[in-house]
Amino acid sequence: MEKRQISESFYQVKSRDRVGGTIRTDVFRLESGIFEAFSSYRQDQDGSIVGFATSFDDEYAILQSRKALRKEWKEN
């Protein structure tokens, strides 16, 4: 898993998945302390499948957004 810090409240994580290839997760820290995570397989196409999750723990938000992404991927 590769983490790239963009700003104080935003970073990206890249990892590999057997289902769809490389997953990119964008993680935002809101002023309230909640983390929002958006995971996707195809970042260069409009209408790509996205998994979304929120949590007070960034790692948990990442895991849940990936889980939501896999669920969406299987349904399409």
N, C-alpha and C positions, 0 to 999 in steps of 0.2 A: 504494500500500500504506500503510495507516494502522496505526501501532503505538501501543498504549496500555499503559503500565506500571501494573500493579496492585500489585505488591510487589517487593521486591528480587530474589526468585527466581521471579516469575511475570509474564508479560505476554501480551497478545492482539494479534493482527495480523489486520486485515480487508483483503480484496482482492476483485476481481471476476473471474469466470470465465465463459467463453462457455457452458460445459456446464450449470451449475446455479445460476448467480447469484453471490451474495456468499458467499465462503468466510471462516469465522472459524477461526483457528488459535490454540489455547491452548498456550503454551510454558512449561514448567517447568524450572528448573535445580535438579538434585538436588545433595546435599552432595558427591557423588563427582565433580561437574563435568560430568556427562552431562546433555544436554538431552533432554527428552521433548516431542514436539509432537503435538497432536491436532487434526486439521482436520475441519470438518463444514460442510455446506450449510445444514441446517435445525436451528437451535439450540433452537427452541421446541417440537419434537415428540419424544416418546419414540420410541426405535427408529430415530433418524436414522442415516444412513450416516456412518461415521467412518473417517478414515485416520490411522494411527499410525506414528511413526518415532522412533528415538533416535540421537543422535550427540554427539560432543564439540564440534561446531560447530552453533550454534543455527540459522543460515541453512540449512545442509544438512539439518538435521532438519525444518525447515519445508518445504523443497522435497520431501523424500521423503514426508512425511505427505500433502502435496497430491497427489503422484503415486499414493499408495496410495488416497486418497479417490476420485480419478478412476477407478481400476481397479475399486473396489467399486461405484461409481455405474454403470458400464457393465455390470457383472455382474447388477445388480438391475433 
